[in-house]
């Protein structure tokens, strides 16, 4: 016989347990894509503990790039090539299921494909670990619709600057 507190259809405050109420509210607050990103982050944290974590990070990043639709994949591959060539001190890995690059195991920058959250454009962003400070206010992400050779040079310069 089902417990009356957890019976199907129970409403928050009307016999539902706190965890049921919380999970229902959480499902309303986050999109399916956001919940998937959080689950991916939990998997990434578990995977980062092994002795081959750096190699696994690169494999995971390349696998995520391969899964992307063609327009996102093209930009992600080009960004990866630029960063690994011009800023080799950064370690490739994934962050919330997105290609990212870390220094001393802390994420510095990442590529958010438009397809990740069904956005109008992709984004290249920096975490608060990046040393881009310039006065009291400065940009930390850039919208990307296409990536030119000049854009690649700007991106490389920003990434170099971000690590000090």
Secondary structure, 3 states (H helix, E strand, C coil): CCCHHHCCCCCCCCCCCHHHHHHHHHHHHCCHHHHHHHHHHHHHHHHCCCCCHHHHHHHHHHHHHHHCCHHHHHHHHHHHHHHHHHCCCCEEEEECCEEEEEECCEEEEEEECHHHCCCCCEEEEECCCCCCCCCCCCCCEEEECCCCHHHHHHHHHHHHHHCC
